[in-house]
Structure formats: C-alpha cells, structure tokens
Amino acid sequence: MNPVEIEDAVSQLALEPFDAAEFPFQFLAAFGNSETTLKRLRAGASNASDVPGGVLQRNNIHIAVCAPGQVEATLEALRNSPKTASAKAKFIPQQIGI
C-alpha cells in the first residue's frame, strides 16, 4: 500500500464504531496486512504477545487496547515485555479504549 492508501484506510477506521476486540486487527489491515496474516494473529497461531489483550506481529508491531486510565501502564507493559524484544517489534503504538 502507498501512503495515501494507508491514510485513507486509517481515516476510514477512525470513522467506524470502536470495537476493542477488533481494533488491533483493523489497524493492521489498514496498513496492508493480508487476511491470512490477520486470521493467524486472531487465532493466536502467530500472535506472540504476552500482554493481556495484546497483538504482537513479529518484526513489526506490538499493540494493545486498554481501558481509560491504563495507557501508561499498558505502554510500559508493551515496552518492557520480553516478547517485544525477542520478536523484534519496531513499533509500540497506543490506543485508548472507551
């Protein structure tokens, strides 16, 4: 995907109703991840996260949805997770649940 397509996909995601369980997968889809990749992450086959509610895609991203007021603690858990380092995650974004 090119940057304009990614921007459009993320903008569209922001307009949709928030679904905490699906958000990490929708976010990854907005960046061009295939349905096969997302299916494996959902099933846990390739999701190596050790953070509750987290999704860890090797060599890419470690993301988690959290409750209001838990952003700092969740980000700390993502940053300090041994899995983040061992899976060589490059990005640790934040997302605040509603």
Helices and strands as residue ranges (DSSP letters): H 3-15, H 23-30, H 35-43, E 54-57, E 61-64, H 71-80, H 82-86
